[in-house]
Amino acid sequence: MLVNIGYGNIVNMDKVVGIIRADAAPIKRMIQVAKDENMAVDGTCGRKTKCILVMESGHIVLSALLPDTIENRVTGNSLTERSSEDEP
């Protein structure tokens, strides 16, 4: 199942292990380590990273959308999706 993670970027959700908020210090360190090892895919288009998607392969995908927004897109709940996407 392909899901838009913001700004025209699409991820195969069948390969996602988890979706994590990016505001905690350990997660920020995880992002830096992944970038240093060329295991990070930046899908933020220059915006602030709000969540990361951890893939089966060990890669992480950075997204500027909130985890709730991505969850709503996966489950098909479009009622709260619009308000979350309009965040600065």
FENRAHU-V616024 format. One record per backbone hydrogen bond with DSSP energy under -0.5 kcal/mol. NH is the residue of the N-H (numbers start at 1). CO is the residue of the C=O. E is the energy in kcal/mol with one decimal. If there is no record, write none. Layout:
NH_CO_E ; NH_CO_E
This chain:
3_11_-2.4 ; 5_9_-3.2 ; 6_9_-0.5 ; 9_6_-1.5 ; 11_3_-2.5 ; 13_1_-3.0 ; 13_11_-0.9 ; 15_12_-1.7 ; 16_13_-0.9 ; 17_54_-3.7 ; 18_54_-1.3 ; 20_52_-2.7 ; 22_50_-2.0 ; 28_24_-2.0 ; 29_25_-2.1 ; 30_26_-2.0 ; 31_27_-2.3 ; 32_28_-2.0 ; 33_29_-2.6 ; 34_30_-2.2 ; 35_31_-2.3 ; 36_32_-2.4 ; 37_33_-1.8 ; 38_35_-1.3 ; 39_34_-3.6 ; 40_34_-0.7 ; 41_60_-2.7 ; 42_40_-0.5 ; 43_41_-0.8 ; 43_62_-1.7 ; 47_44_-1.2 ; 50_63_-2.3 ; 51_63_-1.9 ; 52_20_-2.8 ; 53_61_-2.6 ; 54_18_-2.7 ; 54_52_-0.6 ; 55_53_-0.5 ; 55_59_-2.9 ; 56_15_-2.5 ; 58_55_-1.7 ; 60_39_-2.4 ; 61_53_-2.5 ; 62_41_-2.9 ; 63_51_-2.7 ; 70_66_-1.8 ; 71_67_-2.7 ; 72_68_-2.4 ; 73_69_-1.8 ; 74_70_-2.1 ; 75_71_-2.6 ; 76_72_-1.3 ; 77_72_-1.4 ; 78_76_-1.0 ; 82_78_-0.8 ; 84_80_-1.5 ; 85_81_-1.7 ; 86_82_-1.2 ; 87_84_-1.0
